[in-house]
């Protein structure tokens, strides 16, 4: 059974130093839903191939240097996770079944799901193929309960796609996302304004929006490990150590997040990456591998008709050192050949005398990623 809806919530007293911000969110609560498909890529594969149902499945490459893009819940029981090297996944789960990704299929299913969202609101912020925020404060069907809308969306997704989705309902994006994780898979959870501050108390700082590994390490170095630890610090202290982000941390640990749902979020770049089947030792090898990356990136640029001027190439070596090189052009890149030239120019910076990599037996390129920074129209 779902938790009580946001509209039927009793307010609780809050500390004076942050009462005004929290009361703003309580007295004028938005109704935000975060929908997250359950093991999306793997679930699509299991849906389309009955032989895979109930079995540990990993979407991704099975070769030695492959990486898991997604894992079914059966595989997760063995500790298999996305972004895990395939050899590690196989070691954890010897019966793991690898399936090549079908991104065109995932995209079509994603569009089908977004059409269901659009029956309720035009304020939709997709984060990926498998998740999105929805602002249903004012919704197209005039349903007062955000929980009811989430239930209807989940039911229709199941009926039309034979897939399950988890949903979180709350008065801001941060808490809605936490809520969707709370009862996965195939769950629904609501965090009301009265629940928000206490719900985040024990939350580790690395779970906060905008906190990556480096920032988490900096926060922990100050003896701050949870939201409750953060609340013990005043805003002046947090601003001193984290600049503008200090205000964000001051609010987020109290369950406050004013970020709007952005239906027209501008994509800043497109990119692709590839792990090589062997370490590269020559410029010719790199050119051949770059050709595959260029094809992928140009497809992402050309299909929607977007363009950019700056190409960035990131190369990871066998000793795990990473270098990043960028090249910008005066005019937008208008064809595949120009994109390839820019990428090749970036790669030459990793070579000596234009022929051999500056490498040893322990340091040769093993994977690369390329991005094009897009131009806003």
C-alpha positions, 0 to 999 in steps of 0.5 A: 500500500502506498504512503499517505499523499502529500495533500494530507500531511500534518506539519511538524515544528522545525528548528528556527534557523531553517524554518522559513525555507522548509515552511515554504516547501510545506505550505506550497508543496510541489508534487514531484514524481521520479519514475525509474524503470527496474533493470531497464536494459536487462528487463527488455531483453528478458521480456523479448527472449523468454529463455532469459527470464528468471536467469542472471543476465548482463547487457554488455560485452562478454569479451575480456575487456567488456563492461556490464551496461546493465544487470538483471536482478537475478545477476545483482544477487551475485554482486553483478553491477553496471560499469563492472568489468565483464571478467569480474562479473563472470567471476562473481556469477559463472552462469551469467548470460551476456547479451549485446545491447540493442539501444534502438529498441531501448530508445523505442520503449523509452519513447513509449513510456514518455508518452504515458508520462505526457498523458499527465503532465507536460513538465517532464525532465528525462534523465536517461532512457530509463528515468525521469522527473515529472511535476504533477502539481498542475496536471492534465487530468486534474488528479489531486493526488500525486500518489494516484498519478504515480500508481496509474503511470506504473500500471499503464507502463506494466500493461503496455510494455510488460515492464515494471517501474518504481516511483517516488513521490515527494515535494522536491526532486531530491526526495522523490529520487530517494523515494523511488529507490526505497522500495525497488523493484516494482515499488512506490514510496511517498516522502511527505513534507513532515517526513522529509527532514527525518528521512535524510538524517542518516543519509551518507553524504555521498548520496546527496545530489551533486556530491561526487567522490572528490567532494565526498572525501573533502566533506568526510575530512571535516568529520561530516559523514551524514546529513545529521552531521551536516546539520550541526554546521551552520551555513557560514561554515559550509560556505567557507569550505565549499563556496556556493555549494555550501548553501546547497548542502545546508538545504539538502541535509534538511530535505530542502531542494528548490530545483525545478523540473526542467522539461527542456533541459539543453544537452551540452554534449554527445559522446561515445566510448570504447574499450579496445580488444588489445592495448594500442601501440601505434597511431595507425591502431588509434586511427582505426579505433577512432573511426568507430568512435567517430561513426557513433558520435557523428550519428548522435550529431547528424540524426537530430541535426546538432553541431559543435566546435570542440572535440574532447578525447579521453584516453585511459592507459593500461596503468589506469592513467587518464589523459584528456585532450581537446581541440576547438575549431572556428566553425562548427563541425559540419561533416564526419571527415572534419570530426575525424580530423579533430579527433586524430589531432587530439590523439597525436598528442599522445604519440612521440614522433607521430609514430609510437605512443609514449608507452611501456609494457605497462602503459599503453592505451586500452580505452578511449572516449570522445565527446563533442560539445554542442552549440546552442541554437 
